Amino acid sequence: MAQYLLPPDGKPASIAPSLLHPKRGIGTNGANGNSLAISAPLSTAATGVEKAGADDQEKRTKLPFPTAAEPGNPSIMPDAMLRQFHFAFLIRHPRYSIPSYYRCTVPPLDQKTGFYNFMPSEAGYHELRCLFDYLRQSGQVGPKMADGPSSNRDWAIDIGGSGKNAVEICVLDADDVLDNPAGMVEAFCKAVGIRYDPGMLNWDNEEDQRFAQEAFEKWLGFHDDALNSKGLSPRLYKKNVKSNDEQFEDWKARYGYEGAKVIRDTVDSNVADYEYLKRFALKL
């Protein structure tokens, strides 16, 4: 979902006005308190964003207060807000994620999802890579990478800490999780500071089913396979990786030539970013 935190199509970022906290009252601007002062850091020079011209400035004054970019921050969220989260990343090869999303935007499933147009720009791999790199460069994750489960380390982690309690780089590949659910989920829990319970892999009870239905209610059609399942077990066989030509023929049989071409082009444009993130994936 990182594409929702970064401007589309590689456009320059600026902090979302709704995420800035205006200060009101006497002393906030050295005057009578009727104006607004920004409590989040703003900078244009450091990011190469030139000052707006007269016309642009007139448009900007229509906002309650101006918005600008933070140095190096590719997102619309202030750095101070990003630091309140403990980030972990779930990735999946685009050859699987792209056709899965495409299926939700065409008949018959589009009637259930309400998504009627497939937008390649929503794949989100490049945006996720940009956010990932910023979090690393700003020290919000890493440099230590998450490793496998171990009984000799305390499960508690201080978010934003340093040293042994620093936020580890935690990247999980969906295929690795499906091959070894227990091992990968336990390793994830260790990395993010959650006590692991084998019961996490089973939701075959009324309470968990109700919780899942309510959680995914907004996204009808997108999570039907998960909602119709009762737990997570290892795959009996490794996923058979088809050749590019075989994969294209499969997509063409399902979605026609034009649909298959859109899927193939979108997959191809996102593989490099996936493979970059895969280098950091948790390994057991």
N, C-alpha and C positions, 0 to 999 in steps of 0.2 A: 504493500500500500504506500510505498515511499513516494510514488508519483504524485500523491495528493499533498505532499509536503514541499515539493519543488515546483517551480513554475514550468509550464509545458513547453515542449519544443526548444529546450535549451535557453530560454529567455532568462535575463538577469534576475536574480532574487532580490526581494525587499521584504522586510518584516511585515506580516499581516497586521493592519491597524487594530483589529480586534484582539490581538495578542500582546499589544503594547499596553502598559499600565500608566495612564495619565495621572499626574499628581495635581490635586486641587488644594487650594487654601493659601493663606498668607505665607509668603516666603518661598513658594515653589518657583517663582520666576523673578524674584527680586522686586516685585511691584505689589499690586493690590490683591493678587490671588484670583483674579478673574480669568487668567490665561491658563494654558496647559503646559506642563513640562513633562518631558518623556523620561521615564525611569529606566528604560532599556537603552543600552548603548547604541548609538547610531553613527554611521560613518559613511561618507561618500568618497572621499579622497583615497582612502586605503583600498577601496574596491574598484577604483577606476571609473566610478559613476560620476559623471560631470554634473555640476549644478544645473538645475533646470533653467531654461530660458524664461522670458517674461510670460509667454503663453502657457508653458507647462506649469509655471509657478501659480498662475491664476487658477488652473485646474486643480492643483494640489491644495489650494486654500479652501476648496470646497469640502475637503476631508476635515474631520475634527482636529487632526494634527498630521504633520507630514510623515511619510514612511521612507526609509532608506535601507540600505543593505548593511550587514555586519561584515567585517573583514573575513573573507574566506568562507563564510557560512552560505551554503548553496540553498538553504531552506527558507521557508517563510516563518519559521519559529525562532524566537530569540535564543541565543546560545544558553542563557541562564535557564530557560525553560527546558531545553534539551537535556541539560545536566540533571534534571529531576528524574530522568528515566534510566532504567537499566536495560540496555539494548541487547537483543539477541536477534538472529537472522535465520529465517527459514527460506531455503532456495529450492528450486526444482528446474530441471533441464527444460528449456523452452520448447523442445520437441514434444514434451508432454503437457506443459502448462498452457501454451498458446492454443492448440486445438481444443483443449478442455474449455478454455474461455470462449473460443469462437463458437463452440456448440451451444453455449448459453445465449448467444445473440442471434440465432437463426431458428426457424420453425423446426420442430414444434415447441422447443423449450423456451423460446423467447416470449411466448404468451404467459408463461409462468414467471420468468425472471423480470419481465418488463424492460429488458435490454434488447433493442432492435437494431443496433448498429455496432459493428465491430470496429474499434479504433486501435490501430497498431501502436499508437503513442501511449496507450494505457498499459502496455506490457510491463513497464516500470523497472526493467533491469538496469538501465543506465542511471536512472534516478537513485536506485538503491545503491549502486556502486559509488556514486558521488557522495551520498549521505554517509555510507560506510567509511569512505576515505576521510571525510571531514571529521568524523567521530574518532578515528584513529589519530589523525594529525593533531587534533585538539586535546588529545589525551583522555577522551571520555570512555574509550575502550582500549584495551591492550596496555603494553605490548604483548603480555603473556597470552598465549592461545589456550583455549579450553582443551582438556584432555579427557581420558576415560575415567570411569568411576573409581574411587579409591576410598577405603575405609579409614585411612589415617589422616584425613583432613577434615576440619570442622566445616559443617555445611553452611554456616552463617557467613554472609558477605556484606560488607559495607558499601553501598552504592556510592560511587564517586570517590572511593578511598584510594589508597596507594599501597605499594608494596604487595604483601601477600594477600591483601583484601581488595586489590584493585579489580575493576570490572574486566573480566577476561573477554577476549574475542571469541564469541560463541556463534558459529555458523553451522546450521544443520542442513543437510541435503535430504529432501523428502524420500528419495530412493534408499538412502542409508537407513532412515527411520523404518521404512517398510521391510527392509531386510532383517533388521535387528531392533525391534521396538523397545524391548526391555533395556538393552544396553545403551541405546541412544537416548532414551528418555531419562534414564538414571544419570548419564553423563551430562545431559542438559540441566537437570536439577542441581547437580553438583556445581556446575558453572555459574548458575544464576542465584544460588543460595536458597533453593527450595528442598525440603526434606523429601526424599523419594519414597513412594509407596507403590508397590506392585499393583494395587487397586486402581492406579491411574490408567492402566491399560484395559480396564473393563468398565463399561457403562450399561450393563444389562440389568438395570433396575429402574423402577418408576421415577424416582427422584432425579437421576441423571438424565433420563430421557426427556423429562419435562423441562429441565434446565436447558438442554441442548435445543429443544424446539423453540423455546423462548429466545435464546441467544441468536438463533439463525432466522428468526421470523422475518426480519427485514430483508433477508437475502434468499427468498424463495427460489428453489431450483438450483442454486449454486452448490448446496451441500447435501443433496439428497442421498448420495452414497454413504456419507458419514452418518446421517440421521437414521438410515436404515440398517446400520451396523450395530453390533453389540460389544465390540472390543477391537483391540489391535493385536494381531498375531503375526509372527514372521511369515513371509512368503515361502511357499514350499519350493519354488524354483526362482532363480535369478531372472530378472526381466530380460526378455529377448530383445536385443537392440537390433532393429532393422536398418538396412542401408537407406541412404537418402532417397534412392529411387523407389524402393519398396514402400517407404513411408509416404512419399508423394502419391503413389498409386492408391494407398489406403485412404488418404484424405480426399483424393479425387472421386473415389467410389462413394464416399459419404456426402461430400459437399459440392461436387462438380469441379470442373477445371478452374474456374475463376476463384472459387472458395479455397481450393487447394493451393493455388498460387499465392493468395493473400497470406495463408498460413505459413507457407514455405518462406516467403520473403520476410515475414515478421520473425520467424524462428531464426533465420540466417542473420538478421540484424541485431539479435540479442545474445547469440551464442558467446561472443567474445566477453561480454560483461558477466555472463554466467560463469564462464570458465575462470575468469579472474577471481570471482568470489569463491569458487569451488576450491581454489588454492588454500583458503583459510578454513575449509570445512573440518569439523570435528571428526577425528579418526579414532577408532578403538583398537 
